[in-house]
Amino acid sequence: MKKIAIVTLNPGVDRIVYLDGPTEVGGHNRSTHTMMHQGSKGANQALMLKNLGAFPEYFSFTGGAFGPLCERFTDAAGISSHYFPTSCGVRLNIKVIDSDGVGTEFNEKGGPLTENELKALACELISGKFDVISLCGSFPQGVENSVENTFANMLKDSVSTLILDTSGNGLSRFIKEKPALIKPNREELRALGFDPPAMWKDALDACGKIYEKYKTAVICTLDRDGSVYYGDEGAFRIEVEPKKIVGFSGAGDAYLAAFIYKRFLCGESIEESLAFGAAASVAKIGLEGSLMPCADGIGAAKGSVSVGKV
């Protein structure tokens, strides 16, 4: 199987708070229980790939009160990890899910990283000679102005398949390197000059324009409206049946990791890969916290997914 590296430049820990009623903004809210997980996009992807039988290597930073906790999470999952010390430490994100299944997030920005800290990770990453590198999550403070020259230039000639799942300046800067695939959601399309699409057809139109400009394939996730894909293979709409949310954090990460597994590591068809990815997201929202589904859970969820070429 091809070698894959998962990279998180802005690691975080998720505290998930479950309420016994609807969220009351400005009021007093009581929790039924809480959970704590390593919640970074990259960590979620690595866990999902490990559950599917792949052998991802995980690259990230550690430090502060929550750094050792992140390391313990990946160690416990049996993931081969490469952590690099940083003076800024690891951020804490709060996820609130109320009794109606409505999710609210409070995410710290993270950073600042220094250029030397970033270079230390990049040098070990490119020495691993990976077939696929998935760069995940937000870019922390201190990276925005140096990422294009420091990090992108080091990666672009070292890997055959670069996948990008980020937002904001990180997305608008890094897409210039023409990655093989990006996975924005509605809001994240803003970084590429598009208003959040109200309809799936608007999302597909935006994805088509991105593909024509950069020759980069695009998966755009649309929550309960499913997702759309535009790439070399054509345009596709992926529909899902609504399901009550138990744990919304990481659904998009499960989607992308499962898609990567089928398409880039196993060489499956685009239709099968999209269906498997969407089924992984459906299976994930039925699990608490940041837990990732297993292959059996994804298989059971595939009946709620349909993929059609547009």
N, C-alpha and C positions, 0 to 999 in steps of 0.2 A: 504494500500500500504506500502511496505517496507520503512524504514527510510534510507535516503542517505545523506551523507556529502560530500561536494566538498571542497578540500583543495588547496590553492595556497600559496606556500612559497615565491614566488618572484613576487609580484603583479606589474602591470604596467598600464600606461595609453597610449593608441594609438592615435597619431595624424595622420590621413589619408589625404594625399595630392594628389589631382587629377590634372594632367597636361593637357595642351591644345595641346600637341604634343608628339612625342616620347622622351624618356629620353635621354638627351645629357650629357654623363659623362664628367665632367670637364668644361661644358658649363653653360649657363644661362637658367634655366627652369622656365616657368611661370605656375602658378596654375590656374585652373578654379574655384575651391572651395576646402575647407578643412573641415574635420569633426574630432571630438574628442570623444572617447569612452573609457570606461574601457576595456582594451584589453587582460587581462590575460586569459590563457586557462581555468582556473577554473571558472572565472567569466562568460566566454562564455558558458561553460557547464551548469552552474547554470541557466543562462538566457534561454538556450534552454530547459532545463528540466521544468522550470516554464511555458514556452510557451506551453508545452505539457500537463500541468495539474498536474505535480508532485510538491512536496513540499521539494525541497532541502534546506539544511542548509549549508551556505557558511562560511568557515574559512580562514582568511587571516590576513595580517598585514597592518597597516596604519602609516602615518607619513610624514613629509615634505610637500612640496607645493601641491602634487597631492594626498596625502592620503585622505583628506576630499572629493575630487572629486570622488574617488573610492567609498567611503561610500555613497555619494549621488546617484550614479548610481544604486547600488544594492537596496538602500532604495526606489528609484523611481519605481523599477521593482517589489517591494513587496516581495523581497527575505529575508528570515530570515538569518541575517548575524552576524558573530562574528569576530570583528576586534581587533587586539592586537597591541599596540603601539610599534614601533621600532625606534631606533635612526637613522637608515640609510635612512629612507624615502622610497617613492614609485618611481620607475623608469619611464622614458618617452621613448617610442618607436615610431619611425617614419616609416610610410608605404607610399610608393609612387606608384601610379598607373597612367601610362601614357595613351595616347590616343589609343594605340594599345592593351591596357589591360594587359601590362606587369607590374608585381608587383616587387618592390624592398623594402627590409626591412633594417632598421638600429635600432638594439635593444641594449639598455644598459644592462650591466651585472647584476646590482643590488647588494644590500647588502653593507657591511657585517652584517649578523644577529649575535646576541650573543646566547650562549647556553641557557641562562635563558629566552630569548625571545621565542626561539623555544619550550622550555619546557612548558611555559605558555600556548601556543596554544595547544600543544599535550595533556596536562592534561585535558583541557576542552573538547577537541575532544573525547578522549576515555571515558569520563564520560557520553557522550551522548548515548552510547550503540546503535550505528548505525549498520544496516544490511549490508550496502555497503558504502565503503569509496573510493572516486576517488581522487588520489593524482596527481596534474596536474602542468605542466610547469617546467621550469628550476629550479635548486637549486642555490640560491644566494651565494655570497662569505660568508665564515664563516660557511657554512653548510657542505661542502663537507667532511671534516674530522670527523665530529661528527654525521652525519645523521644516519649511520649504527647502532651505539651504542645508540644514544639518541632517535631518532625518530622511526626507524624501529622496535626496540625492544619494544617500547611502543605500537605500532600499531598491531603487528603481532598476538597477543593473544586476541585482543579486538574486532575483526571484522571477520565476516564469509567470506566476499567477498571484497578483496582489488584490486583496478584497478589502473594501473600506466600509465601515459602519460607524459613522460619526455625524456631527452636525456643525452648524455655525461656520466660523472661520476655518476650522480644520477641514470641513468638507469642501468649501469653496477653494481653498488653497490646494489640497491634496488631489482633487479630481483633475487638476492640470497634468498630473503624472499619468493619466489615463489608466486607472486600475481596471481589472477585468470585470469587477462588479461593485456596485454600491447598493445600500439598502436604507434609503430614507423613509420616514413616515410622512404624514401630511405636513406637519409643522416644519420638519427638517428640509422640505423642498424650498423654504424661504431662502436658505443659504445659496441656492442656485438661481434665484431670481423669480420664483413662482409663488403666487398666493396659495395658501392651503386649499386644495381642491375640495369642492363640496360633493362632487359625483365621481364615480370610478372612471368615467370616460375622460374627465378633466385630468385626473391623475395619470391616466395612460398617455394622454396627449403630452403632458409635461415630460414623462419618461421617454417618449419618442424623441422629443427635442433634445433632451440630454444625450441620448444615444447618438443622434445624428451629429452632434457637436464634438463629443469626446470619444465615440466608439466604445463606450463603457456600458455594459448591461446594467439594467436597473430593476430591482424589486422595490416597489413602494407598498408598504403595509398600511391598511386603512381601517384598523380595528374591526368592528362588527361588519364592515363592508368588504371584508376579505383583503385581497391584495391584487396588484397588477404587475406584469413583467414585460419588459421590452429589451430585446437583445438580438443577436445574430439569428436566432431561431424564429424570430417573429414576435408578435404581441399576444399576450395571454391575460385572461381574467381568471382569478381564483376566488371562488365563493365558498363561504363557510356558514354552517348553521349556528345561530346564536347559542351561547352557553353561559350559565351563571359563572361569574368570576369569583374564584376562590383566592387565586394569587396571580395578579396581573403582571407583576415585575418579572421580566425575563422572557415574556412570550415572544417578542421579536427576536431575541437572541436564540431561543430554541428553534424558531423558524429558520434563521440563517444558518445555524450550525447543522441542522438536519439537511438543508438544501446543499450546503458545501459537501457534506458526507456523500450524498447520493451523486451529485453532479461532478464534483472535482476529484473526489477520492475513489469513487466506485465507477464513474463513467456512465451513469444511468441517463436515460432520456430526460429532456427538459420537462416534459409533462409529469413523469414519475417524480422527478426531483422537486418540482413545485408542489405537487400533491403531498409528498412526504414532509416537506417543510411546513406547509400550512397545517397539516395534521399534528405536527409537533407543537405548534403554537396552541392549537385547540386542547391538546392533552395537557400542556403546561398550565393553562389557566384553571384547570381542575385540580391543581396541586397547590398546597399552601406555600407561602414564602417564595424562596428562590429555588425550590427543588425542581430538578429537571426530569422529564418523563423517560421511561425506558422504551425499548423498541416495541414491546408488546402494547404499551399504552398508546404509542403513536399508531400502530396498526389498528387498534380498536377505534381510533378517532378518524381514520381515513374515510369512513362511511359518511362523515359530515362535511366532506370536502369535494368540490368539483372543479375541474380545470378545463377551460375552453379556449381555443385559439380565436382571436378576434380578427 
